[in-house]
Amino acid sequence: METARVLVAGGGIGGLTAAIGLLRKGFEVEVFEGAQSFGEVGAGVTLAPNAMAGLQYLGLGPRIEAAGSEPIRQVVRHWEDGRVLKTLERGNQMREKYGVPYLYMHRADLHAILVDTARELGGKLHLSARVTQAAPNGTQAALTLADGTEHHGDLLIGADGLKSIVRRNFEPISAHFTGHVAWRGVVPVDDQLRELAENPGNFIGPERMAVWYPLRGGTQINLVFFAREEGWTDDGWTIPAKRTELQQVFAGWCEPIQYMIAHLEEERLFKWAINARSALSTWNQGGCITLLGDAAHAMTPFLGQGASCAIEDAVVLSRAMEASATVAEAIERYERARIEHATFIQAESNANAERLQSKDADNFGKKEIRNEETLGLFAYDAGKVEV
């Protein structure tokens, strides 16, 4: 199609990536973000080769690589004594195999690049613009903001996250608690932690797991701790937590874990319940509204594919819009290309929690492991898949 006006609800990674893709295809795009300022909450984000392939397609590769950290390898370690159970090669092997790197990055750094690029391309980005309603309106889509103003467009993209307002058109059900709780924090790298910063990965054990990787040139370690915990279901991203609680949950775990917990910057230690969404059978409402990212397929983080999946959605949707005569056709193409793949990742991410938090950690890696690479997810190229 030659022209279309696109409204994007949500200015996170998925929404901004979609805006960039559509702006590059010549569409008019407005992004509505409820927060008062742009600034991604959280610390680290994993950009696997499939995410980097999508970002490279959008012309963002060099800027992302310059701000990211590229691990040589990842290691899976035993919870009790810290011994290495499995080594996963990254670095040059990823570039040789997939043509793009595997990166870690601070979410705020990635988000800043996306905001700047969307603005450079002429996108209209609105802050303090919380979407309260969204619905088809004839052949167009309409969204209403908290201040009562209405906006109309040819396409409305719900990229408004786990608690998506736009998704209510598809399923009037809240996200569900998965039985997992997470804590995230940052530790400055000192001499004792340098070896861990250079060899990121995870410690695995019964119903617990800890993930660590470097950020910002290896000066910080991003830490995420996971545990099964019933009765606490608050999923806010900025709920303060205490080191003492983590020390109790991970009592008996090896010395590196104890050292990292003890050195966490407590003012930046947060806890949240991991909530997720069930798979939908369609992402098409009235031929003018669709979903992407967490609004479409919020999943557990046990494959590290949440951001990557949103980036894939964004690239495929922009390509479908370019290839189609109408918005309705574009949504059909997008759904056909993405919904089965995203549903598969959701299911495998849940299953990976069982594999990584097994009571039988001693035998991890003795058989061929089932992870994001062996499942073929790294090989997915959103810029080339059929739309």
ZAMINU-625748 format. One line per 8 residues: for each residue x, y, z of N, C-alpha, C. Coordinates in steps of 0.001 Angstrom, whole numbers, plus 500000, padded with zeros to 6 digits. Example, Ala and Ser with C-alpha at 12.3 -4.5 7.8 and 13.67 -1.06 7.14 Angstrom:
513190:494310:507800:512300:495500:507800:513200:496700:507800; 512850:497750:507080:513670:498940:507140:512900:500030:507870
***
This chain:
500856:498803:500000:500000:500000:500000:500886:501239:500000; 500379:502325:499464:501201:503520:499338:501275:504301:500639; 500137:504485:501294:500131:505271:502531:499238:504603:503569; 499542:504847:504822:498701:504404:505933:499159:505150:507176; 498208:505442:508030:498526:506087:509307:498489:505015:510378; 499592:504876:511103:499731:503811:512084:499833:504405:513481; 499023:503877:514398:499078:504245:515808:499697:503087:516574; 500672:503383:517424:501328:502359:518230:501067:502656:519702
500379:501758:520375:500152:501887:521811:501320:501234:522529; 502159:502032:523179:503305:501499:523912:504622:501881:523277; 505500:502497:524081:506799:502939:523578:507953:502159:524165; 507770:500851:524343:508861:499993:524789:509674:499497:523608; 510438:498435:523816:511312:497919:522763:510514:497501:521535; 509433:496739:521725:508648:496270:520598:507961:497391:519852; 507313:498299:520579:506590:499387:519942:507497:500312:519157; 508649:500642:519714:509580:501535:519021:510237:500858:517827
510540:499563:517964:511110:498844:516823:510105:498780:515678; 508835:498548:515994:507794:498552:514973:507691:499927:514319; 507740:500973:515128:507673:502328:514581:508807:502573:513605; 510017:502158:513968:511175:502349:513092:511001:501588:511788; 510578:500327:511886:510371:499533:510683:509350:500161:509753; 508245:500647:510295:507183:501234:509487:507580:502594:508931; 508306:503382:509707:508801:504668:509219:509759:504470:508056; 510601:503455:508164:511538:503172:507059:510798:502728:505795
509609:502186:505952:508804:501772:504789:507946:502922:504255; 508025:504087:504882:507319:505249:504371:505959:505516:504983; 505603:504822:506062:504307:505032:506690:504384:506139:507742; 503239:506747:508004:503130:507765:509049:502864:507052:510373; 503665:507350:511395:503579:506602:512658:503517:507551:513847; 502601:507259:514775:502547:507944:516062:502601:506902:517173; 503431:507159:518167:503601:506258:519312:503037:506942:520552; 502224:506198:521305:501595:506727:522520:502121:505957:523728
502886:506641:524565:503511:506028:525739:502948:506668:527001; 502515:505840:527950:501889:506343:529159:502841:506998:530142; 504115:506625:530111:505085:507178:531062:505363:508654:530752; 505899:509355:531745:506199:510776:531586:507496:511016:530840; 508341:509989:530758:509599:510115:530024:509971:508762:529449; 510753:508775:528387:511236:507533:527808:512448:507061:528598; 512412:505832:529039:513510:505255:529790:513114:503863:530208; 513665:502870:529545:513272:501478:529791:513647:501068:531197
512677:500518:531931:512996:500013:533274:513712:498675:533144; 514452:498317:534179:515178:497065:534124:516651:497328:533913; 517406:496278:533858:518850:496438:533689:519281:495852:532349; 519518:494546:532298:520058:493956:531077:519005:493359:530169; 519395:493190:528904:518573:492499:527928:519501:491672:527040; 519060:490469:526696:519817:489609:525795:519324:489822:524378; 520258:490084:523470:519939:490215:522050:520604:489046:521331; 519840:487961:521205:520335:486765:520532:520471:487048:519036
521130:486146:518280:521317:486398:516846:520032:486687:516088; 518917:486061:516480:517668:486350:515775:517204:487787:516014; 517438:488318:517218:517126:489727:517476:518054:490631:516676; 519339:490297:516659:520310:491119:515944:520069:491102:514442; 519599:489978:513911:519279:489931:512479:518165:490926:512165; 517154:490997:513045:516074:491943:512844:516539:493383:512961; 517361:493667:513961:517865:495023:514154:518800:495428:513015; 519556:494475:512514:520429:494756:511375:519603:495080:510130
518509:494356:509930:517605:494629:508813:517109:496067:508848; 516890:496588:510049:516394:497959:510221:517500:499000:510199; 518744:498563:509959:519858:499486:509878:520427:499911:511212; 520099:499172:512271:520526:499544:513622:521737:498755:514119; 522210:497807:513327:523273:496909:513774:524490:497598:514354; 525139:498522:513618:526369:499144:514128:526177:499890:515445; 525064:500622:515582:524839:501374:516820:524600:500444:517999; 523880:499358:517756:523607:498398:518826:524900:497702:519243
525679:497257:518267:526933:496549:518579:527884:497431:519373; 527944:498712:519033:528857:499624:519727:528497:499788:521196; 527222:499607:521533:526763:499806:522914:526614:498505:523691; 526760:497360:523017:526544:496076:523666:527828:495396:524100; 527672:494277:524805:528799:493435:525221:528640:492076:524556; 529702:491587:523936:529655:490335:523197:530410:489240:523961; 529705:488272:524534:530402:487219:525289:531100:486235:524363; 532224:485725:524824:532930:484682:524075:532222:483347:524265
531739:483140:525482:531062:481883:525800:530095:482121:526952; 529229:481139:527176:528380:481101:528360:528611:479771:529060; 528458:479784:530369:528651:478550:531127:527448:478284:532017; 527104:477024:532150:526066:476598:533086:526771:475933:534253; 526540:476423:535464:527265:475944:536642:526320:475298:537652; 526885:474427:538463:526137:473716:539499:525909:474630:540696; 524703:474573:541236:524308:475455:542330:525125:475277:543606; 525574:474055:543861:526165:473745:545163:527661:474005:545223
528370:473659:544152:529825:473809:544180:530363:474698:543052; 529496:475175:542179:529919:476098:541131:530623:475471:539952; 530737:474139:539922:531455:473524:538806:530690:473710:537490; 531432:473756:536397:530838:473968:535080:530203:472672:534587; 528914:472746:534251:528189:471587:533733:528138:471589:532213; 528151:472775:531621:528051:472892:530167:528619:474234:529732; 529379:474224:528642:529899:475461:528051:529253:475663:526690; 528757:476854:526449:528106:477201:525184:528947:478270:524494
529464:477965:523323:530323:478910:522617:529482:480018:521993; 529939:481244:522140:529277:482396:521553:530308:483146:520676; 530499:484421:520865:531540:485169:520171:531556:484935:518671; 532759:484642:518132:532933:484482:516689:532087:483360:516114; 531808:482344:516935:531006:481234:516433:529614:481710:516019; 529045:482647:516760:527732:483191:516402:527812:483973:515094; 528839:484798:514961:528992:485599:513747:529196:484703:512524; 530017:483671:512690:530289:482774:511559:529051:481977:511164
528276:481583:512143:527128:480717:511877:525893:481495:511423; 525673:482687:512016:524436:483422:511748:524656:484782:511086; 525900:485208:510983:526188:486480:510337:525986:487695:511212; 525645:487480:512462:525411:488563:513419:525898:488107:514795; 526156:489044:515703:526643:488652:517028:525531:488286:517999; 525937:487730:519121:525102:487527:520306:525545:488592:521301; 524617:489426:521775:524999:490551:522622:524201:490601:523922; 524832:491203:524925:524132:491668:526119:524132:493191:526069
523083:493789:526622:523000:495245:526546:522165:495779:527692; 522471:496975:528131:521622:497629:529118:520347:498083:528420; 519205:497776:529009:517926:498135:528379:517826:499630:528108; 518314:500426:529032:518225:501881:528859:519025:502328:527641; 520168:501685:527380:520992:502044:526221:520293:501657:524919; 519708:500458:524893:518961:500025:523713:517767:500942:523475; 517053:501239:524535:515857:502068:524420:516199:503453:523889; 517295:504027:524363:517706:505363:523904:517996:505368:522408
518639:504312:521912:518922:504217:520476:517619:504146:519685; 516658:503370:520169:515379:503230:519473:514605:504551:519465; 514579:505254:520591:513889:506547:520663:514517:507535:519687; 515845:507649:519729:516534:508597:518849:516278:508281:517383; 516326:507000:517028:516132:506613:515630:514713:506907:515163; 513728:506582:515986:512333:506855:515616:512118:508351:515389; 512707:509172:516222:512570:510620:516060:513300:511107:514808; 514492:510565:514573:515255:510943:513379:514489:510633:512103
513688:509573:512130:512920:509159:510959:511590:509892:510825; 511293:510780:511761:510082:511585:511665:508886:511040:512418; 509095:510043:513274:507998:509512:514065:507539:510506:515119; 506252:510515:515407:505698:511371:516456:505558:510539:517726; 506313:510899:518762:506333:510145:520006:505669:510973:521102; 504588:510451:521651:503828:511164:522680:504078:510539:524051; 504425:511359:525031:504592:510924:526412:503377:511333:527247; 503240:510720:528429:502069:510949:529286:500794:510735:528481
500821:509722:527619:499710:509439:526710:499237:508015:526948; 498605:507805:528098:498176:506457:528486:496889:506074:527756; 496954:504954:527054:495794:504458:526320:494826:503793:527295; 493565:504187:527235:492553:503612:528123:491517:502774:527373; 491352:503032:526077:490412:502262:525264:490960:502139:523854; 490600:501035:523203:490973:500831:521809:489920:499949:521167; 489508:500308:519934:488471:499523:519265:488437:499861:517789; 487934:498931:516961:487711:499279:515553:486648:500369:515460
486790:501224:514445:485823:502298:514219:485592:502380:512714; 484653:501579:512242:484467:501460:510806:485638:500721:510199; 486238:501306:509182:487407:500677:508555:488698:501077:509244; 488607:501966:510217:489790:502420:510937:489778:501912:512380; 490866:502216:513087:490965:501897:514512:490992:503198:515294; 490457:503155:516503:490443:504340:517360:491032:503991:518715; 491796:504928:519249:492252:504770:520632:491913:506019:521403; 491610:505819:522680:491273:506930:523577:492336:507001:524662
492791:508210:524949:493799:508415:525980:493141:508792:527305; 493932:508746:528369:493411:509047:529714:492863:510461:529813; 493368:511370:528978:492864:512743:529020:491600:512933:528194; 491093:511823:527600:489841:511877:526855:489993:512100:525366; 491188:512425:524904:491373:512662:523473:491340:511347:522700; 490846:511434:521460:490753:510268:520590:491682:510436:519396; 492227:509316:518942:493078:509307:517761:492617:508169:516860; 492665:508399:515557:492220:507402:514591:493338:507101:513608
493425:505850:513212:494444:505450:512249:493987:504265:511432; 494734:503985:510380:494417:502827:509531:494812:501525:510214; 495835:501602:511061:496303:500426:511808:496622:500843:513230; 496161:500060:514187:496526:500240:515590:497293:499014:516044; 498497:499235:516554:499342:498150:517046:499347:498191:518571; 498902:497130:519207:498976:497012:520658:500335:496474:521050; 501220:497388:521464:502552:497006:521945:502678:497473:523391; 501555:497395:524113:501463:497979:525443:501641:496962:526562
502399:495905:526271:502928:495062:527319:501976:494064:527950; 502430:493517:529060:501730:492444:529765:500296:492823:530127; 500085:494066:530536:498760:494520:530971:498044:495281:529856; 498279:494873:528646:497798:495563:527452:496307:495896:527481; 496003:497171:527209:494619:497602:527031:494101:497111:525679; 494949:497174:524669:494525:496782:523320:494155:495301:523277; 494859:494481:524036:494584:493043:524020:493170:492712:524512; 492562:493589:525280:491213:493326:525781:490214:493106:524648
490531:493614:523462:489672:493365:522302:489703:491900:521890; 490769:491205:522263:490958:489815:521869:490600:488841:522989; 490853:489270:524242:490679:488370:525380:490537:489203:526650; 489351:489250:527254:489141:490076:528447:489599:489381:529729; 490818:488847:529696:491349:488083:530830:492708:488664:531205; 492965:488773:532492:494255:489281:532952:495347:488239:532770; 496583:488706:532788:497721:487788:532750:497687:486868:533968; 498278:485672:533846:498245:484703:534938:499628:484544:535573
499638:484232:536845:500885:483993:537568:501445:482633:537177; 502746:482569:536912:503374:481340:536421:503956:480461:537525; 503951:480967:538759:504562:480207:539849:506019:480553:540079; 506552:481502:539293:507949:481915:539422:508032:483367:539878; 509014:483627:540727:509305:484982:541179:510744:485302:540792; 511011:486574:540483:512367:486969:540078:512823:488200:540852; 514125:488292:541020:514780:489474:541581:515835:489921:540575; 515988:491215:540408:517038:491707:539522:517845:492773:540243
519112:492802:539932:519992:493782:540547:521278:493904:539764; 522131:494814:540209:523404:495087:539543:524520:495033:540574; 525638:494429:540168:526823:494358:541030:527995:494981:540276; 528720:495918:540883:529927:496429:540224:530994:495341:540152; 531710:495282:539049:532730:494246:538867:534004:494638:539603; 534462:493731:540470:535764:493898:541128:536652:492730:540726; 537844:492642:541308:538784:491585:540924:538207:490199:541156; 537431:490035:542226:536885:488727:542538:535797:488299:541557
535116:489283:540937:534016:488970:540026:534427:489029:538552; 535667:489415:538272:536074:489594:536881:535954:488307:536074; 536325:487186:536675:536247:485913:535946:534802:485573:535608; 533876:485854:536514:532466:485605:536241:531943:486560:535171; 532380:487812:535211:531940:488783:534208:532395:488370:532812; 533563:487749:532735:534101:487328:531441:533550:485986:530989; 532883:485272:531886:532297:483965:531567:530855:483925:532077; 529962:484677:531438:528576:484767:531914:527828:483459:531736
526661:483376:532357:525856:482167:532235:524851:482071:533351; 524690:480855:533898:523743:480690:534987:524153:479578:535933; 523711:479714:537169:523809:478661:538175:522437:478004:538239; 522385:476687:538163:521092:476009:538182:521006:475055:539359; 519788:474926:539901:519576:474037:541034:518098:473789:541241; 517760:472998:542265:516354:472634:542517:515467:473856:542740; 514544:474100:541794:513533:475155:541876:514123:476558:542025; 515402:476707:541656:516081:477996:541738:517006:478134:540535
517322:479380:540193:518304:479642:539155:518805:481072:539307; 520070:481295:538966:520634:482646:538955:521335:482860:537620; 521044:483987:536986:521624:484341:535686:522482:485579:535867; 523659:485591:535243:524501:486783:535337:525180:487042:533997; 525374:488336:533689:526139:488699:532496:526588:490154:532598; 527645:490525:531860:528224:491865:531984:527432:492911:531211; 527520:494150:531684:526931:495305:531015:527952:496432:530968; 527748:497337:530022:528512:498574:529931:530014:498355:530044
530505:497611:529053:531943:497398:528960:532516:496532:530052; 531679:495702:530670:532164:494801:531704:532374:495456:533048; 531836:496655:533243:532006:497341:534530:530936:496929:535539; 529851:496311:535044:528763:495870:535912:528371:494447:535549; 527816:493740:536531:527191:492449:536261:525695:492599:536506; 524909:492228:535495:523460:492167:535650:523117:490811:536253; 522331:490825:537311:521971:489591:538013:520456:489432:538045; 519990:488247:537690:518575:487932:537832:518473:486585:538545
517725:486555:539640:517511:485339:540423:516069:484880:540234; 515883:483574:540087:514542:483009:539906:514279:481953:540964; 513033:481895:541431:512633:480857:542381:511143:480594:542234; 510754:479369:542516:509322:479066:542589:508818:479567:543938; 507767:480346:543908:507271:480932:545151:505793:481267:544994; 504966:480593:545730:503528:480848:545673:503141:481969:546629; 502008:482593:546353:501439:483550:547290:501920:484977:547153; 502779:485229:546178:503268:486598:545966:503204:486856:544482
502222:487652:544021:501942:487740:542589:502039:489152:542028; 502633:490079:542761:502768:491447:542275:503831:491494:541186; 503452:492009:540000:504380:491963:538877:504983:493322:538531; 504924:494298:539430:505549:495589:539169:507051:495460:539012; 507624:496292:538131:509053:496184:537829:509937:496902:538843; 509359:497719:539685:510194:498537:540575:509802:498364:542038; 509493:497142:542429:509153:496849:543818:510449:496564:544581; 510806:497372:545555:512087:497189:546252:512182:495838:546947
513380:495291:546968:513645:494021:547660:514872:494185:548545; 515072:493212:549437:516187:493254:550379:517157:492098:550118; 518423:492365:550332:519437:491300:550174:519155:490140:551111; 518682:490435:552307:518467:489363:553291:517455:488335:552778; 516455:488801:552046:515469:487874:551499:516126:486934:550488; 516951:487486:549614:517652:486654:548630:518600:485673:549319; 519267:486136:550362:520185:485253:551091:519441:484067:551702; 518226:484301:552143:517426:483203:552687:516984:482240:551592
516516:482780:550476:516030:481943:549374:517162:481112:548783; 518367:481682:548715:519504:480979:548104:520512:480489:549150; 520043:480266:550355:520910:479695:551400:521427:478330:550950; 522716:478090:551169:523307:476812:550785:523879:476794:549389; 523610:477834:548596:524188:477910:547255:525656:478343:547366; 526406:478127:546299:527863:478260:546346:528325:479699:546629; 529606:479819:546945:530186:481080:547384:530041:482219:546366; 530239:481997:545055:530052:483122:544123:528667:483744:544210
527632:482915:544410:526277:483440:544554:526179:484286:545820; 526739:483790:546914:526689:484534:548178:527426:485858:548059; 528553:485852:547355:529350:487070:547187:528573:488103:546369; 527953:487658:545276:527213:488587:544432:526011:489168:545168; 525304:488332:545915:524155:488839:546676:524610:489876:547698; 525712:489571:548380:526215:490474:549422:526645:491827:548862; 527020:491849:547564:527509:493091:546969:526488:493766:546056; 525251:493278:546056:524204:493931:545279:523970:495354:545775
523716:496261:544848:523353:497625:545218:521870:497593:545601; 521608:497619:546901:520252:497365:547391:519237:498400:546904; 519699:499630:546648:518759:500640:546140:518309:500320:544713; 518995:499376:544067:518594:498948:542716:518298:497451:542671; 517791:496925:543778:517384:495522:543843:515860:495458:543872; 515281:494742:542918:513833:494703:542773:513342:493269:542628; 512083:493078:542986:511466:491750:542943:510134:491844:542206; 509827:490825:541423:508517:490808:540777:508072:489380:540504
506765:489202:540433:506194:487911:540066:506209:487807:538542; 506539:486629:538039:506552:486427:536586:505155:486004:536147; 504465:486932:535520:503165:486659:534951:503305:486481:533445; 502377:485816:532834:502462:485552:531397:501066:485513:530808; 501007:485324:529510:499745:485252:528780:499605:483896:528112; 498378:483452:527952:498106:482257:527165:498148:482628:525686; 498424:481644:524844:498490:481900:523407:497108:482251:522866; 497070:483191:521942:495837:483562:521254:495731:482817:519927
494515:482648:519457:494313:481989:518156:494371:482989:517007; 494233:484289:517306:494325:485318:516273:494890:486600:516873; 495591:487377:516033:496063:488709:516410:495389:489763:515531; 494233:489463:514993:493560:490327:514030:492186:490732:514571; 491993:492016:514763:490698:492524:515219:490180:493525:514191; 489153:493131:513474:488498:494046:512544:489332:494471:511356; 490416:493765:511090:491264:494127:509959:492015:495429:510141; 492060:495949:511394:492740:497228:511615:493478:497297:512958
493377:496247:513777:494075:496213:515066:494849:494910:515173; 496106:495007:515630:496895:493810:515872:497751:494012:517119; 498486:492982:517492:499300:492984:518705:500740:492584:518366; 501663:492993:519238:503026:492458:519137:503694:492485:520506; 504787:491743:520613:505529:491698:521870:504715:491077:522994; 504927:491565:524216:504254:490988:525379:502741:491077:525290; 502210:492084:524631:500760:492182:524480:500214:490982:523717; 501007:490449:522792:500582:489299:521992:500923:487976:522652
502118:487896:523284:502610:486583:523710:503554:486682:524908; 503179:487419:525941:504035:487528:527125:504384:486143:527637; 505681:485902:527805:506159:484555:528128:507104:484590:529321; 507390:483435:529868:508408:483347:530916:509774:483622:530294; 510766:484008:531100:512058:484425:530548:513095:483311:530408; 512669:482046:530445:513635:480961:530568:514297:480535:529254; 513982:481227:528155:514764:481089:526931:515430:482417:526554; 515192:483460:527335:515787:484761:527041:515344:485323:525705
514088:485037:525311:513640:485400:523967:512528:486455:523939; 512176:487035:525068:511076:487989:525083:511319:489188:524191; 512433:489891:524381:512747:491061:523557:512996:490651:522112; 513695:489532:521924:513987:489064:520570:512700:488806:519797; 511729:488205:520457:510462:487878:519813:509699:489150:519428; 509750:490171:520277:509090:491439:519967:509740:492114:518768; 511065:492052:518702:511792:492635:517569:511435:491901:516279; 511360:490583:516346:510930:489806:515176:509534:490226:514721
508600:490334:515667:507242:490778:515340:507282:492094:514567; 508051:493039:515094:508084:494382:514526:508583:494366:513083; 509645:493613:512836:510213:493557:511487:509244:492892:510518; 508665:491762:510922:507740:491046:510042:506506:491893:509746; 505979:492586:510745:504806:493427:510522:505113:494555:509534; 506268:495186:509670:506618:496270:508740:506769:495741:507320; 507314:494550:507178:507446:493943:505847:506086:493561:505281; 505204:493061:506132:503859:492694:505680:503094:493929:505213
503269:495052:505909:502609:496294:505491:503118:496735:504125; 504404:496631:503904:504985:497032:502616:504493:496130:501480; 504285:494844:501784:503957:493871:500746:502468:493800:500417; 501619:494490:501189:500170:494299:501083:499472:495492:500433; 498305:495209:499877:497492:496262:499265:496624:496963:500294; 496299:496270:501400:495457:496838:502446:496021:496478:503815; 495584:497220:504834:495996:496912:506203:495482:495536:506608; 494244:495222:506253:493673:493920:506608:494514:492781:506043
494960:492935:504809:495823:491907:504209:497153:491817:504952; 497696:492972:505342:498982:492990:506058:498887:492245:507384; 497796:492468:508125:497631:491778:509406:497526:490275:509188; 496821:489865:508151:496711:488434:507845:498078:487843:507539; 498865:488546:506748:500225:488062:506418:501086:487973:507686; 501017:489012:508489:501788:489069:509743:501420:487922:510667; 500124:487720:510858:499666:486644:511733:500100:485278:511206; 499958:485087:509915:500340:483805:509312:501831:483524:509495
502643:484570:509439:504088:484397:509569:504546:484235:511015; 503780:484784:511982:504312:484902:513331:503618:484094:514418; 502326:483890:514338:501605:483409:515516:502044:482005:515921; 502248:481108:514975:502673:479745:515319:504071:479747:515923; 504958:480547:515363:506339:480617:515859:506378:481168:517286; 505642:482246:517531:505636:482843:518869:505012:481909:519894; 503966:481198:519505:503314:480248:520412:504271:479114:520770; 505059:478668:519809:506067:477640:520060:507096:478124:521084
507547:479359:520934:508543:479898:521870:507955:480012:523271; 506702:480460:523367:506040:480526:524670:506069:479164:525371; 505690:478118:524654:505616:476777:525243:506993:476269:525632; 507983:476490:524765:509329:475997:525051:509991:476756:526195; 509653:478032:526345:510191:478806:527457:509693:478256:528787; 508413:477901:528829:507866:477284:530040:508562:475958:530334; 508754:475154:529285:509387:473847:529465:510833:473989:529913; 511497:475040:529475:512903:475217:529844:513067:475539:531315
512049:476115:531928:512107:476349:533377:512266:475029:534114; 511563:474002:533638:511663:472681:534273:513056:472093:534095; 513627:472299:532917:514954:471733:532654:516044:472424:533467; 515923:473750:533628:516970:474514:534303:516822:474514:535822; 515642:474187:536327:515422:474189:537772:515080:472792:538277; 515709:471829:537656:515463:470435:538009:516197:470056:539299; 515672:469052:539977:516365:468515:541158:517585:467697:540759; 517708:467408:539460:518789:466568:538957:519820:467404:538200
520280:468497:538826:521230:469388:538158:522521:468677:537770; 522909:467644:538519:524172:466944:538242:524215:466361:536835; 523057:466034:536283:523037:465394:534966:522754:466359:533824; 522692:467655:534127:522437:468619:533065:523578:468586:532051; 523239:468544:530781:524238:468583:529724:524807:467246:529321; 524455:466192:530040:524985:464873:529680:524302:464320:528430; 523074:464785:528183:522392:464504:526923:522336:465807:526142; 521957:465716:524872:521843:466935:524078:520814:467855:524714
521213:469103:524966:520304:470030:525638:519319:470624:524635; 518179:471023:525160:517125:471635:524351:517048:473095:524773; 517645:473961:523966:517653:475380:524319:517353:476222:523081; 517505:477535:523215:517112:478436:522136:517907:478219:520846; 519139:477760:520976:519901:477502:519741:519542:476156:519125; 519504:475094:519946:519198:473773:519380:517768:473712:518855; 516894:474577:519352:515517:474642:518852:515419:475404:517527; 516525:475990:517093:516553:476703:515821:516153:478160:515901
515976:478692:517112:515504:480067:517235:516543:481080:516773; 517822:480798:516980:518870:481721:516569:518896:481906:515049; 518485:480885:514315:518561:480916:512854:517408:481688:512211; 516422:482095:512991:515258:482805:512448:515671:484211:512018; 515383:484574:510786:515727:485898:510261:514447:486605:509835; 513996:487546:510647:512724:488226:510409:512728:489029:509115; 513914:489391:508646:514004:490149:507409:513878:489303:506159; 513859:487973:506341:513840:487072:505189:512679:486068:505184
512039:485858:506346:510957:484864:506374:509830:485303:505443; 509099:484330:504951:508037:484613:503996:506897:485372:504672; 506457:486448:504047:505277:487181:504516:504224:487222:503412
***
